[in-house]
Amino acid sequence: MTADSETLSPASAAFGTAAAVTALFNTALACAKDAYCPLQNVMNAIAGHNWTTQGLADVVLFAGLGLILSRTRMVRAIRPDRVILFLFAAVAVAGVGLFAWYAVY
């Protein structure tokens, strides 16, 4: 098997992509709820605590996006190295973003 012929299953490509998007979403939501108190209050009311609501939102986004993407033809064309690079970059950006936000905030 050559590197050009290696492929991921549609589910692996879809959920890898969904994980990357969810990592970025999680960072954006963490910053938004800390900067905008009405959002934090709504999130507190939904599940008792804003972090619980955020975790539920992350799980729903990951599962929903993964299922939607796994049914598209787009994920069949994604090379494994692209999924890995996107996931790595998204987690790195999310980590640096959260670090910077909480270091300044």
N, C-alpha and C positions, 0 to 999 in steps of 0.2 A: 504494500500500500504506500503510495507516495503522498506527500503533503498536499498536493493538489486534489487528490481524490478523497481526502478525509472530510467527513461531514458530521454534523451533529443531528440528532433526531430533532424533529420539529419542536417537541416539548422541551428539550434541553436548550435549544436556541431561544425559544420563547421565554422560558422562565429565567434564563440568564440575562436576557434583555430586560425582563420585568424587574429583576433584582436591582439592576443598575438604575433604572428609572425610579424605583422605590427608594433607593438610597438618596438620590437627589431630592425627591419629594419630601422625605423625612427631614432633611436639613432645611429646606425652604419652609416647611410647616413649623419646625422648632423655632426658627428665627421670627416668622410671622406672628406666632402666638405670643411670643415674649415681647414683641414690639407693639402689638395691638391688643390691649386688654379686653375689649369686647369679644374678640375671637377666643381668647383664653377662657372667658366666662362661659361662652357657649360650649366649648369643649369640656369644661368642668361639669356643666349641666347634663351633657350627653351620657357620660359614663362614670361620673363621680370624681374624676380627676383628669386634668388635661393630658397627662402622659398616657393614661389608659386609652383615652379617645384617640390619641396619636398612634398608639400601637395598633389599635383596631383599624384605623384608616390605612396604615401601612400594610397590614395583612390583607385587607380587602383589595387594595390597589395591586399588590403583588399577585394575589390569586386571580383576580379579574383580568388584569392585563396579560398575565401568563396564559390563561385560558383563551382569551381573545386572539392573542398573537399566535398561539399554537394551531389555530384554525386558518391562518392566512398562508398564502404562498410565499410571502416575503421572507419568512424565517427559513425556508428551505434553501435560499440563496446565500444566507449569511455564513461566512467561513468561521470555523472555530476560533481562529486567532483574533478575529474582529470582535466576537462576543467576549472573549477573555480580556481584550484590550479595553473595550467599552466598560466592562464591569470593574476592572482595575482602576481605570481613570475616574469613573463615577464615585467609587468608594474613596479614592484619594481626595477628590474635590470635596466630597461630603465631609470627610474627616477634617480636612483643613478648614473648611467653612465653619463647621461646628466649633472647632478649636478657636478660630478667630472671633466668632460671635461671642462665645462665652468668656474669652479673654478680655474683650472690650466691654461687653455688656455687664 
